[in-house]
């Protein structure tokens, strides 16, 4: 999911000021890594170690791996490793956003048939296209379960507010609002997986991205008014307006006074409400988001000079930008560029 930048305004030409979540998902470089189907018959257990163990093997350019699983037939038990299992039925989705080890099994308590080294070897082979898109697991039980496994890479730093807002594990059940949207994507994915043809690998990677975006949209629909966090803030009118303003014009020379006036609140109310949901004041959030945009610009082929990137994200001097970048990212812009190019 690439994005073009307007060198005059510093904002992204493809971004919509009103669709903040799309803006974030685009700018954290969400990238499909793997998508495959598991056909399992009891007794079976499928598990994965922490994604950091195999991230560099399957998608070395990404800082982080996200996994999700969609039960397309039958049912099973699933959860984080060493945690009690939950029952999953057809249409349910398991999301593991932060890379913890997890498992799916039927019946619960089935022993793992492979160890960590075999798991890493499997993901290496799957990511390289050496394995078929449909994998068989388990024994000869009659009541089979099928589930789609999707893996994606994304940026973790300096700013990924969507990922930061997600819990360790998400169990989503079919919902009327999004069921039709996801149903069409799942049916398309199953067709490609069962009847592979030329170009299908690229299609599967894009489907991995699209289905994850739909999962996040579904999760957003389940958030109630009592919850806080960046995603919950999209339901709060004041926080949503503020995020839209900042994402719509990140390079603007914002002041808290002007931001509050355009958002329609006093400065004190804006700061309190924004921090309640997002976890930090709006101007601090803006700084972190500018640094995320700067990392994208610095990583682009034929990238701008540091001074031009500084201007494009709203800094009047290269020195001020470099100080802010180093404080947020942990290294100078030039050093970060060299590391990304290595």
C-alpha positions in Angstrom: 0.0 0.0 0.0 2.1 2.8 -1.3 1.4 6.5 -1.0 2.6 9.5 -3.0 3.6 12.8 -1.3 2.9 16.3 -2.3 6.3 18.1 -1.9 4.6 21.5 -1.5 2.1 20.7 1.3 3.8 17.6 2.8 0.5 15.8 2.9 -0.1 12.6 1.0 -1.9 13.1 -2.3 -3.8 9.8 -1.9 -5.0 10.5 1.6 -8.5 11.6 2.5 -8.7 13.9 5.5 -11.9 12.3 6.6 -10.8 8.7 6.4 -8.1 8.7 9.0 -7.9 4.9 9.4 -7.2 4.4 5.7 -4.5 7.1 5.9 -2.8 5.3 8.8 -3.0 1.8 7.2 -1.5 3.2 4.0 1.3 5.0 5.7 2.4 2.2 8.0 3.2 0.2 4.8 0.8 -2.7 5.3 2.1 -5.5 3.1 0.8 -9.0 2.5 3.2 -11.7 3.4 1.3 -15.0 3.2 -2.2 -16.3 2.6 -3.0 -20.0 2.7 -5.8 -22.5 3.6 -5.6 -25.2 6.2 -7.7 -28.3 5.9 -7.7 -30.0 9.3 -9.2 -33.2 10.6 -9.3 -34.2 14.3 -7.2 -34.7 16.2 -5.1 -31.7 15.1 -3.2 -28.7 16.4 -1.7 -25.9 14.4 0.4 -23.4 16.2 2.9 -20.5 15.5 5.7 -19.2 17.6 6.1 -15.4 18.2 6.3 -13.8 14.8 9.6 -12.1 15.7 11.1 -15.5 15.4 10.4 -15.8 11.7 9.7 -12.2 10.6 13.1 -11.6 9.1 12.8 -14.9 7.2 9.5 -14.3 5.5 9.4 -10.5 5.2 12.7 -8.9 6.1 11.7 -5.4 5.0 8.9 -5.1 7.5 9.3 -4.2 11.2 6.4 -6.3 12.4 4.2 -9.3 11.4 0.4 -9.5 12.1 -1.5 -12.8 11.8 -5.2 -13.5 11.4 -7.3 -16.6 10.8 -10.8 -16.9 9.4 -12.7 -20.1 10.0 -14.4 -21.0 6.7 -15.8 -24.4 7.6 -16.5 -26.3 10.8 -15.2 -25.2 14.2 -12.2 -25.4 16.5 -10.6 -24.0 19.7 -8.0 -21.3 19.6 -6.1 -18.8 21.8 -2.8 -17.4 22.7 -0.1 -19.9 23.7 -0.5 -20.9 27.4 -3.9 -19.2 27.6 -7.3 -20.9 27.9 -8.9 -21.7 24.5 -12.0 -20.1 23.1 -14.5 -21.8 20.7 -14.4 -20.6 17.1 -17.2 -21.4 14.7 -17.6 -20.8 10.9 -17.2 -17.1 10.1 -15.2 -16.3 13.3 -11.9 -14.5 13.0 -8.9 -14.8 15.2 -6.5 -11.8 15.1 -3.1 -11.8 16.8 -1.9 -8.2 16.2 1.2 -8.0 18.4 3.0 -11.2 17.4 2.4 -13.5 20.4 2.6 -17.3 20.0 -0.9 -18.8 19.4 -2.6 -22.1 18.5 -5.8 -23.5 16.9 -6.8 -27.1 17.7 -9.6 -29.7 17.8 -10.1 -31.1 20.3 -8.5 -28.7 22.8 -5.4 -30.1 24.4 -4.2 -31.9 21.3 -0.4 -32.0 21.4 1.6 -30.1 18.8 2.9 -32.3 16.1 5.9 -30.1 15.4 8.4 -27.9 17.2 9.7 -24.4 16.8 12.3 -25.2 14.1 9.7 -27.1 12.0 7.3 -24.1 12.3 9.9 -21.6 11.1 10.9 -23.9 8.3 7.2 -24.2 7.2 6.8 -20.4 7.2 10.0 -20.0 5.2 8.8 -22.4 2.6 5.3 -21.0 2.4 6.5 -17.4 2.0 8.9 -18.5 -0.8 6.1 -20.2 -2.7 7.5 -23.7 -2.3 4.4 -25.1 -0.7 0.9 -25.6 -2.0 -1.7 -23.0 -1.0 -3.8 -25.7 0.8 -2.2 -27.4 3.7 -3.5 -30.6 5.4 -3.3 -31.1 9.2 -4.3 -33.8 11.7 -5.7 -37.2 11.5 -8.7 -39.0 10.0 -11.6 -37.5 11.9 -14.8 -37.0 10.0 -15.6 -33.5 11.2 -13.1 -31.3 9.4 -12.3 -27.7 9.9 -11.0 -25.3 7.3 -9.5 -21.9 8.0 -7.7 -19.2 6.0 -4.3 -18.0 7.5 -3.2 -14.5 6.6 0.1 -12.8 7.5 1.0 -9.1 6.9 4.0 -6.9 7.5 3.8 -3.3 8.7 5.8 -0.5 10.3 5.8 -0.6 14.1 7.7 2.6 14.7 7.7 5.5 15.0 3.9 5.7 14.8 1.3 3.0 14.2 -1.8 4.1 16.2 -4.1 1.4 14.7 -1.7 -1.4 16.0 -1.2 0.3 19.3 -5.0 0.4 19.9 -5.5 -3.4 19.4 -5.5 -5.9 22.2 -3.3 -8.9 22.4 -5.9 -11.1 20.8 -9.2 -10.4 19.0 -12.1 -12.8 18.6 -14.5 -11.4 16.0 -17.8 -13.1 15.2 -19.9 -12.5 12.1 -21.8 -9.2 12.1 -24.6 -8.0 9.9 -22.8 -4.8 9.0 -19.7 -6.4 7.6 -20.6 -10.0 7.0 -21.4 -9.5 3.3 -18.2 -7.6 2.7 -16.0 -10.2 4.3 -18.1 -13.1 2.7 -17.2 -11.8 -0.8 -13.5 -11.5 0.0 -13.4 -14.9 1.6 -15.2 -16.5 -1.3 -12.7 -14.8 -3.7 -9.8 -16.0 -1.7 -11.0 -19.6 -1.5 -11.5 -19.6 -5.3 -7.9 -18.5 -5.9 -6.5 -20.9 -3.3 -8.3 -23.9 -4.7 -7.7 -23.1 -8.3 -4.3 -21.4 -8.5 -3.2 -19.9 -11.8 -0.7 -17.5 -13.2 -0.4 -14.4 -11.0 -2.3 -15.9 -8.1 0.5 -15.2 -5.6 0.1 -11.5 -6.1 -3.6 -11.7 -5.9 -3.4 -13.6 -2.6 -1.0 -11.0 -1.1 -3.4 -8.2 -2.0 -6.3 -10.2 -0.6 -4.4 -10.7 2.7 -4.3 -6.9 3.0 -7.9 -6.4 2.0 -9.2 -9.0 4.4 -7.2 -7.6 7.3 -8.5 -4.1 6.6 -12.0 -5.5 6.6 -11.3 -7.2 9.9 -10.2 -3.9 11.4 -13.3 -2.2 10.1 -15.4 -5.0 11.7 -13.5 -4.6 15.0 -14.2 -0.8 14.9 -17.9 -1.6 14.6 -17.7 -3.7 17.9 -16.2 -0.9 20.0 -18.7 0.6 22.4 -18.9 4.1 23.9 -17.3 3.1 27.1 -14.0 2.1 25.6 -11.0 4.3 25.0 -8.0 4.1 22.6 -7.2 5.5 19.2 -9.9 3.4 17.4 -12.5 4.3 20.0 -11.5 8.0 19.3 -12.9 7.6 15.8 -16.3 7.3 17.4 -15.9 10.5 19.5 -16.9 13.5 17.4 -14.3 15.9 18.8 -11.4 13.4 18.7 -12.4 12.3 15.2 -12.5 15.9 13.9 -9.1 16.6 15.4 -7.6 13.5 13.9 -9.1 14.4 10.6 -7.6 17.9 10.7 -4.1 16.6 11.6 -4.1 13.8 9.1 -5.6 16.1 6.4 -2.8 18.7 6.8 0.1 17.2 8.8 2.6 19.8 7.5 0.5 22.8 8.5 2.1 25.0 11.1 -0.5 24.0 13.7 -0.9 25.7 17.0 -3.1 24.2 19.8 -5.2 27.4 19.7 -5.9 27.1 15.9 -6.5 23.3 16.2 -9.0 23.7 19.0 -10.8 26.5 17.1 -11.2 24.4 14.0 -12.2 21.3 16.0 -14.8 23.4 17.8 -13.6 23.1 21.4 -11.6 25.0 24.0 -7.9 24.1 24.2 -8.3 22.5 27.7 -11.3 20.4 26.6 -9.5 19.3 23.4 -6.3 18.3 25.2 -8.2 16.4 27.9 -10.5 14.5 25.5 -7.8 13.7 23.0 -5.4 12.4 25.7 -8.3 10.4 27.2 -8.7 8.4 23.9 -5.4 8.6 22.1 -3.1 8.6 25.2 -1.2 11.7 24.4 -1.8 15.4 23.7 -2.7 16.3 20.1 0.5 18.2 19.4 2.6 15.3 20.6 0.6 12.9 18.4 1.2 15.3 15.4 4.9 15.1 16.0 4.9 11.3 16.0 2.7 11.1 12.9 5.0 13.6 11.1 7.9 11.3 11.9 6.1 8.3 10.4 5.5 10.3 7.2 9.2 11.3 7.2 10.3 7.7 7.4 8.3 6.9 4.3 9.8 9.8 2.4 13.4 8.9 3.5 12.9 5.3 2.4 11.5 6.2 -1.1 13.8 5.5 -4.1 15.6 8.7 -5.1 14.5 10.2 -1.8 14.6 13.9 -1.0 17.4 15.4 1.0 16.8 15.6 4.7 16.2 19.4 4.5 13.4 18.8 1.9 11.8 16.1 4.0 11.9 18.4 7.0 10.0 21.1 5.1 7.6 18.6 3.7 6.5 17.4 7.2 6.2 20.9 8.6 9.6 21.9 10.0 11.1 25.2 9.2 14.7 24.0 9.8 16.6 20.8 9.2 18.1 21.0 12.7 14.7 21.2 14.4 13.5 18.2 12.3 16.6 16.2 13.0 16.3 16.7 16.8 12.6 15.7 16.7 13.3 12.7 14.5 16.2 11.4 16.7 14.1 11.8 19.8 11.2 9.9 18.3 13.0 7.3 16.2 16.2 6.9 18.2 18.6 7.8 15.4 19.3 10.7 13.0 17.4 10.8 9.7 20.5 10.1 7.6 21.4 7.1 9.8 17.9 5.8 9.5 18.0 6.1 5.7 21.3 4.2 5.5 19.9 1.4 7.7 16.8 1.1 5.6 18.8 1.0 2.4 21.1 -1.8 3.8 
